[in-house]
Structures are given as C-alpha cells and as structure tokens.
Amino acid sequence: MRDIADTMNFAVEFRAMPLAQVLQQLQTGEVDMATIISSPERDALFDFAKPHHLSPVVMIVRDDNSEIYRLEDLQNKEVVAIKGGFAHRHLLAGQRNLVTVADIKTGLTQLSAGHHDAMLTLQSIALYQIQQHKLTNMVITGSVGSAHAYSFAVTKGNRALLAQINEGMSILRRNGTFQQLHEKWLGGGRTVEQEKRALIVFFIITLLIILILGLVLWKWKTEETREQLERAHHDALTGLPARALLMDRLEHALSHTRRTGASMAVLFIDLDGFKSVNDTLGHAAGDLLLQMVAKRLLYCMREEDTVARFGGDEFVIVLENIDHVGDIDMIADRILETLQQPFTVVGQQVCISGSLGVSLYPQNGTNADSLLRHADESMYQAKKPLVTESDRNGRGGEGGIINQHDSI
C-alpha cells in the first residue's frame, strides 16, 4: 500500500488492530482501506479493488510436530485461530479445543513457544509474520480448501480511492515492483515437503561425502597394500622378484609344463669374488655391484624367463618352454661369460665370476623344492673345482680388484 500511495501521490497512515475492529471501523468510515479477503457478505459492505494475490488457508505447526497434515488430524488437538477470521467462522466452528486470538502475531508467537498444537490462518499473512518475527521453528504442513482472493477494501462508495488503488497496482505490476514486493513479503517460509526434500538432499550429500571418503580411503589402502605386496614380492635393492614371488612363478611354470609337456629348467647362480668386493670397497659398492649383476642377467634372458634374487649374492633363473637341452648349456655359458666381464664400481674395475648349477624337470625333480635343491647342489659341485684351483694360485676363490680411476 505504501508503494501504491507513493505512486499515486497520496498520503497513508497505517494502524494495527484486531480483524473485528478493522471490519467495524472500515464500515463506519473511521479507516479508509484495509487488506482483507473478499466474500459475498463483505462485498455488500465494502468496495474491493482488484485482487493483489491469492492465499489458501494453511495449517502451521512447529517443526518437531509430524502428526498434522490434514484437517482431520486436528481432532483432539489444541488449535489456534484469529477470532472472527475465515478459519474460525468456516473451518473450525465445531472444533472442541479451539483457542482464539486477536491477531495472527499473537497466535504464531504462542504456537512457536509450544503452547498449542497448530494454527489455521491465511498463508500469505502467516509467511509475512513468520519472516518479520523470525519464528524459524514454524512450518506449513498443508492447505485447507481452495485459495482465497486478498484485496484492498475501501469504505462503501469511495470510488475515487478505489480507482487510485487499482491504477497504482497496475503501474507497479508493469514496472516489476509488485513482483519484487510479493517475493519480499510473501515469499519464504517452510513447508513439510520442503523439509522432507531438504532432509533427502542432506542425506544424499552426506552419503556422497561418505562414499567419496570411502573411495579415497579404499584407494589409499589399496595403494598401500599394493606397495606392501610389491615390497614383499620384489627385492628392494635389485627390483628382481624375491623368494616368495620366485616360488609362485616356479609353481606356475611347473603347472604350465605339466599341462603342455614342454621342458623347463632351474638355474642356481652364486657369485664368486663378491665377498672380496664387499670387504675392500664397502657394502655400498657391493650393493651397486649386485644391481649391475641383476641388469646383466636380465639382458641374457628372454622376456618370459624369471630372474630372481634368492638371497645375498645368489640368483635363481627359471627357464620355460625349452626346445632342446642343449639350449640350456648355451644360456648357462652366456651367463657365466657375461659375469666374467669386468664391472666398474665407484671408480674401480672389479672382476668376479659365477658358479652355476642346473636342474631339469622332470629328471631332477617334479616340484619347486626338489628342483631348487638339486640346482643348489649342482651349483656347489660346480664350485669345487674353482675352489681347488683357487687354493693352488693363492686367491682362495675370491675375485680381483684392478685399481683404476675411471668412473662408471
């Protein structure tokens, strides 16, 4: 009304009073206009401008009350209504536990404080009061009947004021001010359905957060487990398969060999002269030498073969799909030859050699343990002549170090 008055250039004074008093003073001309619901009986008493909005009668409860959704649910409930208002006269006439109040502010305030169960009143004016007085625990559970037209009523016969009100509203509608005011004063408020939707959205967001956190944790745990398995199955120094993975590969090779009827062999290698390098140049140089040995062994093998570090300076090779036994001798010779080639470690040229034992499936064993055991025994048999010859030349089976200053 203030915007209409400003638009049409007339002054307006606002008075707050109970509805019954409003109707009485509007009829006697003590007030010029009021915003009320139009009805046939009121049309006979007042002149009405064009409706400015529609408003249903709604049930309002506290947000901790989940029992009231329909008019029938108000039985045996203490209900608040404005004395003489539409809900009082038409909807709650037979309500036993009815409490009437002079104005909607009083009713909503009492309801918010927990004094009654529900209130029936017009939605638009209720939303305005809830917003103005910050009654945040109030929710709308449902509407009763159809919407009612809210209009400006003027004293009967005051056609000039009626025309100004209608023209002012038309101007405000055209320039968008009316829509802005409607949203400002009559928008907002919470309904039970909105509460439910908000709760569902909250649970969905919470579930998504839990799922995301669970996925991150699972991925982290999976990565951690993978790294633990990687450390358990691979030698940390050389990156070659460790003993556990070797046994798994060996069992797999045996299963494949039994199924296909192909040949396979296990080679057991021990480095001769490695202890001398460790004692002379230190363990760091020994570790570097082992890494170099691992690279040379891998270079000698096919992609399908397994090269593993068995422990210390011992290595095991699993050869699958051997076409001819003679191929094993060629591979063994290539391995021993590449190990005899000098290594350059921390500026020193190092010479070592290797002792190698072989076991064949099924001639020397039919399972992983027996094949490894025979290859190990065969390796020590091959090492004996080396030790005997070393004793004669005074080297004790150890490798030699040639002093040089060339870096790797």
N, C-alpha and C positions, 0 to 999 in steps of 0.2 A: 504494500500500500504506500510506503514511503516513496518508492521509485515512481509509482503512478502519480502521486501528488507532485513530486519534483518535475515530472514530465509535463503535467498539465497545469503547473504553476498555481496550485492552491495549497494552503497550509493544512496540516493534520496534527491532531493531538491524540496520543494513544492512552487508553485506560485499560487496566486489567481488572476483571471482575468475574464472578461465577456465571455460568451459562444462563441460569434462570434470570439473573439480574440484567444480563445483556439483552435477552429477548424482551424483557419488560421495558427497559429504557429505550430500546430501538423502536418499540411500538408506540411509546409516548412521545418520541422525538427528542428525548434527553441526549441520545447519541445519534449520529448521522448514518453510521455504517458499521457493519460487523461481518466477519467471515464465518458463515455457518453453512450447514447442509440444507439444500433446498428440498422441500417436500410439499405435497399438495396443501396441507394445512398452513404451512408457512407462506406459501405463495399467496394465500388470501390475506396475509397480514403485512407482507413486505414486498418490495420490488427487488428482483435479483438481476445482477449483471451476468454476463456470460460466464459459465464455469471456468475456473482457472486450473483446477485439477480434480482428478477422481481419487477417492480414497476408500478402501474397504475397511470394515471393522475387523480388528485383529485381536488375537489372544497373545498377551505378553506375560512371560514368566521369567523367573531367574534362570541363569544358565546351568544351575545344578538341578533343575527340575526336568525330568524326562518322561513325565506321566501325562502331560496335557498336550493334545494335538487337535482335538475336535471339540465341538460344543458339548457333546455328550460326556466328555471327560471331566466337565466342570461339576458334575453331580457330587455332592458331599465335599465340595471344595469351597474355600472362602474366596469369593470373587469381589473385586473392586470395580466400580463403575462411577461415572460422573452423574451426579443427581440430576434427573430430568433430561439426560442425554439420550441419544438414539439407542445405545446398548441397554440402558436402564429401562426405557419405556417399551422397547420392542423385543429384545433378545433375552433379558434376564428377569422378566416380570414374575416368573414363578420360581426364581432361584431362592433357596432357603437361606444359605449362608452368604447373603449379599451385603456388602459394605459400600455405602455411597459416600462420595466426597464432593467437595465444592468445585474442585478443578483437577485437571489431569496431573499437574505437577505434584500435588499432594498425594494422589493415588500412586504414581510411579515411585515417588520417594519412599513411601511406606512399603511398597512391594519390594523395592530394592533392599530395604533394611530387613526384610524377612518376616514382615507382619502378616502377609496374606499369601495366597497360592497363585493367583492370576489376576490380570486386569483386562477388561474388554473396552476398547476405545478405538477411535479412528487412527489409522496407520500414520497419516501424514503429520498430524499434530503430536502423536506419540514420538515419532522419529525426531521431530524438532526438539521436544523436551528432553529426550534421552541425550541428544547431542549437546544441548545447551548446558545441562546439569551433569554431564559426564557420568551417566548411570551405566557404566560399562558391563555390568552383570545382567543386563536386560536383553532378552532375545524374543523374537517373534516366532511363535510355533505354528501359526496357521491363520487363515482368514475365515470370516463367517459371512456367508451370503455374497451378494454382488457388491461392486464398488458404488460409492455414493458421490454425487457431484458436490464439490465445495465451491461456493460462490460468495461474492460480496453482496450483502443485503443492505438496502437503504430504506429509510422511512418511507412508508407508502405515499406515493405522489411526488417524490423528489426526483423527477425525471432528468433535471439538469445534471445533478450529481451522478446519476446512473449513466448518462451519456459520456460524461468525462471519464468515469472508471472504465467503460468499455473501450473508448478511444485510447486511453492510456495503456491498457493491456495490449491492444492491437499494435501500438508502437513498440512496446517492449518485446513482443513476440517477433516482430520484423527485424529488429536490430540485435536479437540474440540475448538480450538482457534477461528476459523471462526464463529462458532455459538455464542460464547461469544461476539465477536465484533459486530456481526449483532444485537444482542439484546441490546448491549450498545448504539450503534449509530443510529440504525434504529427502535428500539422499542419505546414504549411510544406513546405519542400523544393521543388526544381525538377525538372520532367521535360523531356525534349526537346520534347514537344508544347507545353508551356508556353513554352519558349524560342522555338519557332517562332512561336507566337501573339504573344508579346511583340515579336518581331522584326517580324512583319507589322504589328502596331499601331504600332510605332515608324516603320516606313516610311510607313504611311498618314498618321500625324500629320505626319511630315516633308514628305510630298507635299502635304498640305493647307496647311501653312505656306508652302511654295514657291508653290503656286497662289494663296494669298491675297496673298503679297508680289508675285507677278507681276501679279495683278489690280490691286493698288494702284498698282504702277509703271506698268502699261498705262493705267490711268485718269488717272494724273498726266501721263504722256506725251501721252495723247490730249487732255487739257485744255490742256496746254502747246501742243500742235500747233494745237488749235482757236484758242487765243488768238493764236498767231503768224499763222495764216491770217486771223483777224479783223483783226489789225493790218495785215497785208499788203493785205487787200481793202477795208478801210474807212479813211477819213480820220480821223486821231486827233483832230483839232480839232472837226469838224462831225458826225462819225459817219456821213456820207454815203458811198456807195460810192466807192472811189478808182479810179484809172485802170484797174488790172488787172480789177477787178470790172465796171467800166463796159464794157470791151471784151467780156467774157464775156456780159453782159446784151445788148449790142448784137448779138453773133453769134446769140444765142438769138432775139432779136426778128426778125432777118433770116430765120432758118430758119423761124420761125412764119409770117412774112409770105409767104415763097415758097410755103409749103405751103397757106395759106388764101387767098392772093390779096388780102388786105387791104392797106391803106395804112399807112405809118409815116413818121415824120419825126424828124430830129435837130435840136435847138436848141442853139446855142452862145452863151453869155452871158458878157459881160465887164463888170465893174463900173466905172463912170465916177465918179471922185472918191474912190476908195478910197485912193489914194496920199496924198492930202491929209490924210485922217484918220490914217493911219499916221504921217506926218511931224509932225502937230500934236499928237495925243493919245498917240502911242506905239503900239508893236506890241501891247501887251496890249489896248488899246482896239480896234485893228484886228482882233485875233482874236475879240473879243466881237462886233464888227460882222459878221464872217463867219458866226458861229454864228446871229446873228439873220437874216441873209440866207437861210441854209440852211432855217430854220424857215418863212420866208415862201414860199420856193419850193415846199417840200413842201405847204404849205397850198393852193397854187394847183393842184396836180396831183391826178390820180386815183391810186388805190392801185396800179394795175397799171403806172403810168409809173415811169421810173427817173430820179431826180435825183442827179447825181454831181458831186463837186468834181474838176475836171480839173487844177487846179494854181493856186497864187497866188490871184487874185481871179476865176478863170474857172470857170464851171459848165457842165455839159452835161446836157440833158434828152432822154430817148428816149421818144417818143410812139408807142404801138402802137394798132392797130385804129382808125384814123382813118376816120370815115364820109365826111366832106366836107373838102375842102381848106380851106374857109372856117373850119372849126373851129380849124385851126392858127393863123390870124390872130387869132381871139378869144383863144386861150390866150396867144399872144405879147403881145397888148395887155394882158391881165390881169397877166402877169408884169412888164412894164415899168411898169405903173401902180402895182403894189404895191411895187416897188423905189423909186419916187419919193416914197413916203410917208416922212416923217421918222423917223429912228431916234434913240432916247435912249440914249447911250453914256456911262457914267461922269459922269452929270450934265450932259452936253452933248447938245443936239439936233443931229443930223447929217443932212444931206441928200446923197444920192447918186442916181445913175441907172444905167441899164444899156444896153448895146448888144447887140443880139440878131441872130444870123444863123440861117437855116433851110436845111436840105437835105431833099429828099423822095426817097423810094425809089419807083420806080427812076429817076426823072427826073434826079436829080443824083448818082447813084452806086448801085452794086449790091453794094458791100461796106463793111465798117466803116470802113476807112481813107479811102475816097473820100467817104463821107458826112460824116465828121468834117472832112475837109479842105475840102469845099465849104461846110459850115456855118461854119467858121472864116473862110474868105474872105468869105463873105456878111456875117459879123459886122463885119469890118473895113471893108467897103463901107458898112455902116450907120453906122459910127463917123465916117466922113469928114465928112459934113455937120455933125455935132456939133462936131468939132474946128474946122472953118472958122468956124462961128458963135461958138464959144468964143473963138477968136482975136480976133474983132471986138469982143466985150464984155469982153475982158481977163481971162477966167477960165481960159483955157488948157485947157479940157475937164475941169477938176477940180471936185469937189463943194464945197459950202459948209458951214461950221460956224456955227451960231447959238448964241451964248453964253447959256446958261441954267443954272440951278442945280437944276432938277428931276432927281431920281434916277430910275433905272429903275423 
